[in-house]
Amino acid sequence: MDAVTRVGITLGDPAGIGPEIVVAALHAAPREWRDRIVVYGDRVPLERAAAQLGVTMPALELVTSGHGDACTPGTPDRASGAAQVAYLEAATAAAAANKLAAIVTAPISKTWARRAGFEFLGHTEMLAARLGARDVAMFFVGPKLKVALATVHRPLAEVVTDLSTERVRVVIELVAASMVRDLGVTAPRIGVVGLNPHAGEDGLLGDEDAEIIAPALEQPCPPATLVGPLVPDAAFRDAVHGRYDALVAMYHDQGLIPVKLVDFDESVNVTLGLPIVRTSPDHGTAYDIAGKGIARPVSMQRALALAIEMVARRAAQAR
């Protein structure tokens, strides 16, 4: 199979809902997709999930870890921690060797991954380091909202010290490029959300909007149109109603609260700035329902479909 179109799926924590949502997504996928997919996961949790869902395990290429077969759904432990790290390391190594065009990642547990020696905050940081990406951003793509984050997993008290004009500009440019290349929006309208209430109210409620964010919008970013800094409490409603094709939010919860309110089941996390496509469902391991066959697979299905779409667009543009 041509590496330009090959897609890897990592199982995430085999004690979480990863096996269920991966099996459900593969079962619903067209046959021609399954022929392009490699699953990085162990057979026992996948077959158990298929039995719970009442479906036949699709025939597919499997790269196992040797750790996940003994895991119990809903009960993470050191074996499940080692398994999820092994899946991710194997898929990332394949991508670095130009054997994969995309990785779709099921949820990991940061706690158990860390106990297994995982030194990164999450997927995004690990993939950036392993694949040599200097600038990356989290971009949440849903049917109603598309939102990128200028800062990610930072305490709120540290957001201002982390935020810079250069970082805001980098994220704007990453979003603009992805909207055109990956999503087919030829002239995207990108709104940049202010940090403070009322976008600072001309300095009455803070200077960061004028001194940090506004300068990032001074230079054009063709073919995108940039607007901002926008009043945060109005920007997301305007985007839902079509005024903006995408938004750049300044911190984690500013962007994620509206995304999860409006597009929870269908939002996909995309890592911008990598040399490959990376998508994931926008939820966690959900240990409380793992193994019960009731996890909703929609976000995983969307993540796989979006990865396939992005790979196809990039391949067409490279011809």
N, C-alpha and C positions, 0 to 999 in steps of 0.2 A: 504494500500500500504506500502511495506517495506521502512523504512526510508533510507535504504542504496541506494535506487535508486530514491528517490523523489526529484524533482527539483522545486524550486520556481522562478518565474519571477516577478520582481518589475517593475511597469509601468513607473517609473521616473516622470518627470513633466508632468501632464496630459494636460497642455497647450502647450507642445512641440510635437515632432513627436513620442514620446514613444508609444501612443496608436496605431498609424498606423503601426509602425514597429513590434510591438508585435503581432497585429492581423495578419499581413502578414506572420510573422514567424510561428505562430500557424497554419494558414490556409495551409501552405506548409508542415508542419511537418507530419510525419507518425502518424497514429491513435494510435499506441502503445506508442508513445512519449507523446501525449496529455493526455493519461490516467495516466501518472506519474507526471503531471505538476499542480502546484498551482499558480494562478496569483494573485499577490497582487496589486489590482487596482480597480477603480470604474467602474460600469457597463456603465454609460452613455457615457464617452469618448471612451470606447471600442466599444460599439454599433455604435456610430457615425462614428468611424474609419472604421468599417466593411461596413457601408453603403457607405462611400466615396470610398472604394476600390471595391465595388460591390461584396462582398463575404458574406457568412453566418457566423455569429459569432459562433465559435466552442463551443460545450458544454464543460465546464471545471469548476473546482473548483475555486471559487473567494473569496478573502478576501478583503473587502472594507474598506475605511477609513471614509466615510461620508463627505469628503471635496471636492472630485474631480468632482462630478456630475455637479456642476454649473460653471465649468471652461470653458473659451472660448479659442479655439485654437489660438495660436500666441499672446495671451495676458496674460502673467503670472501675478499672484497677490498673496495676502496672502493666499487665499484658495488653490491655486495650490502649494504654498510652503509648507503649512501644509500637503497636501495630499502626496507629494513625500516623506516627512520625515516619515509620518505614514506608508506608504508602506514598506519603508526600515526597520523601527524599528520592524514591525510585522514579516517580513521575517527573520530578524536577530534573533529575539527571538525564532522563530521556529527552526532555525538552532542550536542555543545554547541549545535547548531542545532535540536535536537529531531527529527532525522531518523532516529535509531536509538534503540531501547530497550535494546540490549545490544551489547557487543563481545566476541567470542571471539578471543583472541590466540594465534597460534602462536609458538613460541620465537624470541626475538631473541638476538643476540650482544651483550652489553654492551660488549665490546672494540671491535667494528666499528661499532656504533651510536655510541659515543663518538667514534670517528675521523671519523664523518660529521656531527659537531656535536651529537649528542644529549647534553644536559647533565644528565640524570637518572640515578639509580642503576638504574632499571628501569621497567617498565610502571606499577607501582603509584604511584610518586612522580610520574611524568609525568601520569597520568590525574587524580590528585588535584589537581595544580597547574592543569591545563587546564580541569577541570570544577568548580573552586572548592570542593572537599571539604576541610574542615578536619581531620577525624579519619577515618582509614581504617585497615583492618587486613587482613592476609592470613589467609584462612580456608580450610583444606584439607578438602574434603568427599569422603569415600570411603564405601564400603558398611559398613566396620567402624569407622572412626575419623573424627571430625570435630574438627579441631584449629585453633584460632586462635593467633596469635603476638602477645605483648605488645610485644616488640622484634623487629627483623627483621635487616637486614644490618649488624650491629655486631660488631666484634671482641669476643671473650668478655670481655676485660679491661675493656671499656667498658659491659657490660650493666648492671651495678649502678648506674653513674652515670646511665644513661639511664632506668632503671626508676623509676616513681613510682606512688603510690597512684592518682593521677588517671588515668594512662595505663591501668593495669590495669582500673579501673572503666569507662573508655570502651570498652575491648575487650569486657568482659563485656556491656555494654549493646548493643553492635553485634551480638554473637553471639546474645544473647537475641532481639533484634528479628528477625534473619534466620532463626533457627530457626522462629519463629512465622510470619512473613510469607512467606518463600521456600521453606521445607522442610515446612511444615504440621505442625510439632510443637507442639501447643497448650499444653503445660506442660513445657517442656524442663528437664532436670536438667543443670546446667552445673558441671563440676568445674574448680577453679582450682588449677593445679599449683604447688607450692612451687619456690623457686629453688635452695635448698641441699639436700644429702643429708638425708634424713629430715625434710624441710621445716624444717630448722634445729635439730631435736632440743631444743626449748625453749631456744634460744639458744646451745647448746653448739657448734653448727656454723654459726652466723651469725644475725644479728638481722633480716635483710631480710624473712624470711617473716612475722615478727610485726609489724614496724614499717612495712613497705611494702605487703605483699600482703593480710594479714588485714584492715586497715581498709577495703579496697576491697569487702569482702564484708559489711560491717556493715549497710548499708542494703539492704532487700529490692529485688528486681528482678522484680516480677510481670509475667507469670505464671510466670517461671522460678524454679526452686529452685537456690540457690547452695551449693556445698560446697567447703571448702578452708581454708587451703592444704593441698593433698594431698601425701603422700609421692611424689616423682616416680617412683621405681622400681616403684611399685605402681599408679599412677593409670592408665597406658595399658592395662595388662592388664585392669583393672576396666572401662575404657571398652569394650574389645573384647568383653567378656562382658556388656555391656548395662547396667552400673551407671550410666553417665552418657551423655547424648545428645551432649554436646560437651565439649571441654576447652579451657581457655585455658593455653597454655604460655608460659614467660617469655622464652625466647630461641630462635633459629632451629633449632639442631640438637637441642635438647631436644624440640621438636615434630616436626621433619622426619625424624629418624631412625626413630621408630616408624611414622610415616605411610608412609615409603618401604619399610619392611620389611613392613608388613601390607597396604597398599593401593596398591602402586607403580603398577600398570598402570591402576588405576581411580580414583585420586585426582584431584580437580579443584581448582585454585587459584581461589578466589573473592575478589574485592576488596570488602570491606564498607565502607560509608560513602559510596559514590559515588551520584550521582543516577541512574545507569543500572546495569544488570547488567553485570558483567565477569567472565568466566571464562577459564581457560586450562588446557592440559594441564600436569601436574606433572613436566615433564622439559625438557631443553635441546635445542640444535640438532643434536646427534649427528652432527657432520661426518664421523665415521669410517664411518658407514653411509649417509650421504646419497647419493641417486641409485641405490641398489641395490635399491630396492623391498622392503626387508625391515623397515622401521620399523613397530613396532606402533602402530596408530592408536587403540587402545582409549581412552586418556586423552583424546584429542581428540574422539572420539565422545561420551564422557561429558561433556566440557566443553560441547559443542554441545547435547546433550540437556538438561543442567542449565540452560543459559541459556534455552532454549525453555521449560522448565518454570517457571523463575523469572519470566520475562516474562509467561507466562499467569496465574500466581498474582497477580502485581501488577496486571495488567489487570483481572482479575475483582474484586479488592478495590477498584479505583478506580471501578467501575461504580456 
